[in-house]
Structures are given as structure tokens and as C-alpha cells.
């Protein structure tokens, strides 16, 4: 069973680079990599196991909560670079 991952970041270079690296891992299926706004539209239409969320500032906690409300069964891993 592969882990279905979606990457959320407003930094295009970061999300595309992370997606490229994770696609090389046979146990991970990258479903997509979008900005915060695009992700709020895309995520509810997918069956995602984990969202990797670039949440650098304290105000990003609202965005994480919004994603949690959209996809209640999805796990969220927040990171900041």
C-alpha cells in the first residue's frame, strides 16, 4: 500500500522540489503539489492520506485548521523552512 501525499506550499520551488524527491520513493504516491488557495479546491476531491504543509508563520495555523475541516480523515504534517 502506497501513502498518498499532497504537498501544500505557496513557494513553487519548494513544493515542486519536494514532489520530485518524494516521487522517487516507491512507498509514496504524490497526488499533487499546489499553493494554499489551489489546495483548498483540489484536496476535497481526492483521497489523501497525508498533506505536507509549509506553515512557516503563526498565522498559517488558520490555514491548517481550514484544511483539517475540509478533509477530516487526512493527516497533516506542518513544517517551516
N, C-alpha and C positions, 0 to 999 in steps of 0.2 A: 504494500500500500504506500503510495506516494503522498507526501504532505503538500497540500495545495496552499500556495503562498501568494499574497498580493502585497505589493510594495507601494507605500504612500509617502510622497515627499514632493515639496514644491521645488526642490533642486533637481533639475533634469539629469545632470551629470551623475549625481549620487544614485538616483533611482535606476537609471539605465545601467550603470556600472554594477550595482548590487544584483540587478536582474541577470546580467551576463554571467557573473560569478556563480549565482545560485542555480542557473540552468545547467551547469556542468555537474551538479550533484545528482546522482541517479535517484535519490530518495525524495527529491523536491520537484514539484511541478509549479513553475511560476505562471500564474494566471494573468498577471498584468502588472504594470507599474505606471501609476498616474499621479497627478497633482492632487492636493486635498479636495478641491472642488470637483474634479473629474471622478475621483474615487467615490464620492458620496452618491453619484449617479450609477456607477458601474458595480460597486460591491453588492447592493441588494439583489442584483440579477445573477449572482454567482454563488456557488457553494465553496466557500473559502474556509480553510482550517485556521490559518494564521495571517494576520495583517502585520507587516513590519512597517512601523510608523515613525517617521522622522519628526520628533517632537522636542525641539530644542528649547523653546521659550515656555515659561509657565502658562501663558495664555493658550498653548496648544492642548492643555488638558480639556478644554471645552470641545475641541475637535475630536479628541479621543473618546469622550463621552458620547458625542453625536454618532461616531462610528459604532460604538457599543450598542446604542439604541437601534441603529439600522440593522445590525447583524448580531443578534444576541448570543448565538452559539459560537461565533468566531472568537478565537484568542487574539489578543493584541499585544505585540511586543513593541514598546516605545523606546526609541534611542535618540540621542542628540549628538551631533558632531559639530 
